Amino acid sequence: MKKSQYESKLSEKNIEQYVPPNNVLAEKCVLGGMITDEIVLVTAIDTLNSNSFCLPEHRQIFLAAENLYSKMAPVDIVNLTEELLKMGCCMEQACGAVYLKELIDSVPTTANYEYYIKIVHDKWLMRELISTANQIINNCKESNREVYKILGSTYHELFKIEKLSVCDEFKKLKSMMNQIAGHIKKLIDNNKSVIGLDTGFRELNELTTGFHDGELIILASQPAVGKTALALNIAENVAINENKAVAIFSLELTALELSMRILSSYVRIDAQKLRRGGLTQQDLSLLLQASAALKESSIYIDSSATLTPLEVRARCRWLKAENPNLGLIIIDYLQLMHSSASETENSEQELSQILRSLKSIALNFNVPIIVLSQLNRESENDSRPKLSQLRESGAIEQDADLVLLLYRKYMTSHDPKDENTAELIVTKQRNGPIGNILLKFENKYARFEDSPEGFAEMYYRDDE
């Protein structure tokens, strides 16, 4: 096939200098298909933009077609030629009517348009990656720049490219019915109330059917009520009993402090003894046995002092590569995170951006994410907390799939009979009912357990 003068120019450039990844023939097929087939036109405009094309002439033709489409005008040779002139393009550079006709003739069949669009899209992403890599090199050469700022900008740029690589598609109801049939069969075969990830708590499993992939779960309470302890108890069950990897991001406690909490809770040894000493020989024996079991679990702790959603995504991607069995992500806690965006108007806007990003991570990695959160000061009275008492509750109500509020009456009553009880209030569940769950709490071990049978009736009777 005879090369056009523009492809010849590209070949000449290739001799003189490096040419970024491209496929001129695929670009021509896409543009030619856009002129001859409306389906190709709509798909290309939805998937690509002018920067997706390597040749400047092809970018101009795409822009002209996009302009015509937005005006609901026919995209043909006559209209394209006129639009290119209006855009101030030199017809030699923009190839003119002769080249537009050549584009149409270059399309063997529009039946393969999706493959041509994918080739153009992938080459574009490769050029973007090369550009970003060059920028990273230049940033590193600037000795006055802090390394963590370079890492932050790198995460941001790579995430932008990753978003470009995601092309959402419609799902036919027919294919969804097949998936639903498979899901129902799984329910019948399973014959259990827990369909998702087992939390380790019987009533919570019954109410939620477990934590599900892609869910954003908010666990909130006042300080010192035990939300970190509850999250660690769930992590322990998922890692040891479900044999899944768990990623814990803590912005408040060090990895050592969290590890000691997990060990104390798992062995049921007073946490103060671990910190201050005074362990008996029996305690040491139990600790050695527990350490062996915990060493076999896949719990990963990140105790960075600052954290953005982009950093969560990057570190979880690394973890997923090392351990594909990642089953749960925990973040402690929401109000200490920062948005990846450079500027936000207010704290509510920043929180909303963080939550949307975390929800995106849950969906992309196909795992539930538990995010710990604080409650407003108004919830410090002796009444049970409500959804409206979440800090920046509007954003949380909108983005969270499941909201759990932890309440311990003892924190305000100081009545000894309330010391070992806690309520987990399911105040929002996108795909299920809400309700209250009574738990047993052992303060010296920082451990939550299912309440004994009949305990709930007695607790709520005393509460009247």
Buried (B, 14 or more C-beta within 10 A) or exposed (E): EEEBEBBEEBEEEEEEEEEEEBBBBBBBBBBBBBBBBEEBBEBBBEBBBBEBBBBEBBBBBBBBBBBBBEEEEEBBBEBBBEBBBEEEBEEEEBBBEEBBBBBBEBBEEBEEBEEBBBBBBBBBBBBBBEEBEEBBEEBEEEEEEEEEEBBBBBBBBBBEBEEBEEEEEEEEEEEEEEEEEEEEEEEEEEEEEBBBBBBBBBBBBEBBBBBBEBBBBBBBBBEEBBBBBBBBBBBBBBBBEBEBBBBBBBBEBEEEBBBBBBBBBBBEBBBEBBEEEEBEEEBEEBBEEBBEEBEEBBBBBBBEEEBBBBBBBBBBBEBBEEBEEBBBBBBBBBEBBBBBBEEBEEEBBBBBBBBBBBBBBBBBBEBBBBBBBBBBEEBBEEEBBBBEBBBBBEBBBEBBBBBBBBBBBBBBEEEEEBBBBBBBBBBBBEEBEEBBBBBBBBBEBBBBBBBEEEBBEBBEEEEE
